[in-house]
Amino acid sequence: MEQGFSQIPNRLARDSSLDPYAKTVLLVLISYADERGECWPSLDTIAKGAGCSVASVKRALTRLRRRDLLTWKNRTRSKEGRTSNLYRLTLSQGKAHTELNPSSHRAEPQLTQSYEQEPVNNNQLTRERRAREMATSKGEYLPEDWEPSDKAKQWTTENYPHVNAGLELEKFVDYWQAASGQNARKRDWDATWRNWIRRAEKEYTRPAYKSQAQMLQEMKQTAHARAQGSALRLIAGGE
């Protein structure tokens, strides 16, 4: 069992501008960081430790990088191609290394910048690669904190300005998070969102729905108007 504990600086723990996902992902990275503030867990490992989806991890990492709390660069193997990212914690303009808790660091073996620990065997590596490819081909369920990308939001505003995007987003998230099975897994949620808005647009342009009571009331009013008109014509003819 791993020993020690991990913590983030109080100023970040109390920073309301950092959402819970970003704080949790940051805490997971700190738990893996060495004395230089560097670590290289895979996105799947980070997602498992943070209790969220890989898509949520990617968004959290982007927000942390924009806040200058970390940087990363891709690593590659000569034979296997791209492997996990190398993360470097910079918790405040180069102050990260003095704020990390030394007792929380894992006892990782000394690795070069471009390599992780070698896989146990080639068969294991092949199985893992096939599993990743299969998961990618099937898509993923809608993440809990999903929202359209900035590009998808702009597309919605420009093409369907009369659609209530906020209301449709609530309906979209509720529908897909309640869905299950293979149909609930999508490879491109922005594309699914665009199709949803196209269908929703028809609801905003079709004539307003009238209940049976409303239709009966209109029929009575029309009949009454016709009766009055007939009576006026009879009176005029009698004169």
Helices and strands as residue ranges (DSSP letters): H 10-13, H 20-32, E 38-39, H 43-50, H 54-66, E 70-73, E 76-77, E 81-82, E 86-89, H 96-99, G 102-104, H 122-138, H 150-159, H 165-178, G 182-184, H 189-205, H 212-238
